[in-house]
């Protein structure tokens, strides 16, 4: 047995076949609900794997998952892994041209898609020569263009629920497409063994990783039941799928919703006695707070041990608001990426005045981006990780050369985040280098200013960008979404508030009120929207 994700999952299934593995809730109390044990989920994944192989999708070929959250998503991922077909996530917000790029860049041979995306898939299909097998989940809407697609239910019904697959390898690939905050999406190529240790914690994210593959199932069999993981962001983002697999590696229960609807999330937490919730920053935590202060006041969150965020931070202000409503819950700002997996967790003293301070794992360092040497305490460099890192970007050797390197006989990945490190090894993340604003020779990282803005009582959300200025090069500009019912603050009031938290050169020089700050489905800042907003004359 190797560190292969399908092998590891099957070993857990064999250890606890009758334990509940997956709960899917569409609309709590009114919509679809499905519950699968580990044995049932294993059989369902086997059916997908056999269907794909019988349809001529070969081991090593790539399959796209153009799906909302659902049983079918995780079932398809597991089915691909079992058949040694490479799963590829597809952002369901993409329009036809973006889908063409991803389908072609990823060399998709097959696609599993939700029926409501039929029109977009049909528009992209004529320009994607290698995509030859389609599986449709659900019934297409009236008037949707015809597609030669197999119904997911038919594919399941005709395929075997038994295993019987070829030997797998730790070198089998898992590709995570990431768009980041700018540019076209890139496919991050992970060996499954590397992903198991870097992205899934080696079977023990907060403890000692397993020392051999068989130990994973032994730990599950020896441990108890009782933990329920609830990844609330879309599974099409790597963080949520990896969170689900962490839960599977524990032999615990995963709860998923089709979409993030705050009051439904809270009702499910209460009903299913969820213990661990993952989300993405203020964009997801703040609506939960609003619901707890409104229609879901008094909702029972006593089962929740932790709420963790990856991809965007939970600001101090929003954390304090949630803690007042659920004082016993541990709030964790985790740091990681599609290219590195997990790097570390923010310290308790992180905030606008101190920066995003991290206790990092032993594989993470701050290095000079030119020499790749670690920077001395107080120096500034880029966050990097060694050891279990991806092989590179799929079909992009130039970008791979910029991001991945070897030093000291080990593979490293160089992330886009700028940071400093102190004498105790605490890393302070400054922000994405690509979004850094140079104003009068001083560097301003938007994330720090955004945190300060969101601590203002009238500000609901905020995004910071640089606007060209003939004197300073760029001016710091704040785009702000206000809380309902409040009067728009003046620029002077915003500046006065920020001066108690930020150095003078970081203070916004212009304020724009937006009806809504647009973010990705996972809660990340949408800088493509910001650029378009700017071109339209928004700021």
Number of C-alpha atoms within 10 A of each C-alpha: 13 17 23 24 24 23 20 21 23 18 22 25 24 14 20 19 18 13 17 20 25 26 20 19 24 17 17 17 12 8 8 11 14 11 16 19 18 26 20 19 22 25 19 25 29 28 23 28 31 25 22 25 16 11 14 12 21 15 18 14 16 24 28 25 25 25 25 21 24 23 23 21 22 20 20 23 24 26 27 29 26 29 27 26 26 24 25 26 25 27 24 18 12 13 15 17 13 14 23 20 16 24 27 17 16 24 20 23 22 24 24 23 25 24 19 18 20 20 18 18 23 16 15 19 18 10 16 18 12 14 19 16 18 22 22 25 22 13 13 17 12 7 7 15 13 10 15 11 16 14 16 20 12 12 18 19 13 12 17 18 19 14 16 11 13 10 11 19 18 18 14 20 25 27 23 26 25 22 14 17 18 15 10 12 19 21 23 24 23 27 20 25 24 24 28 25 21 25 29 22 20 24 27 16 15 8 9 10 16 16 10 11 19 16 15 23 23 14 18 21 16 9 11 11 15 11 19 25 25 27 26 24 24 25 28 24 20 20 27 23 21 19 21 23 22 22 24 22 25 22 31 24 23 25 24 25 26 19 19 18 14 20 20 20 22 21 18 20 24 17 15 14 18 24 20 21 21 22 27 25 22 25 24 23 23 21 14 20 24 16 17 20 15 11 10 17 12 10 18 16 20 15 18 21 15 16 18 20 22 23 21 21 25 26 24 19 19 20 18 14 16 20 15 11 16 17 12 14 18 13 20 19 25 23 22 18 18 25 28 27 24 25 22 19 20 23 18 13 13 16 20 21 14 12 19 25 23 23 18 19 12 11 16 20 25 29 24 19 20 8 8 17 13 18 20 15 15 13 14 20 26 25 26 26 25 22 17 23 27 27 19 23 22 19 15 13 12 10 13 18 12 13 18 22 16 12 10 7 7 11 16 24 25 23 22 19 18 23 25 23 24 13 9 8 15 17 26 24 25 23 20 17 17 12 19 19 24 17 20 13 11 11 14 25 23 23 26 23 25 22 27 24 29 23 19 17 12 19 19 20 23 25 25 26 26 23 17 14 12 7 9 14 14 17 24 25 22 26 24 24 21 23 13 9 7 10 9 15 14 10 15 13 11 21 19 12 17 24 15 12 20 17 12 11 16 23 23 24 16 17 19 16 17 17 10 13 19 20 17 14 20 23 21 20 23 17 20 14 16 20 15 11 13 13 10 9 8 13 18
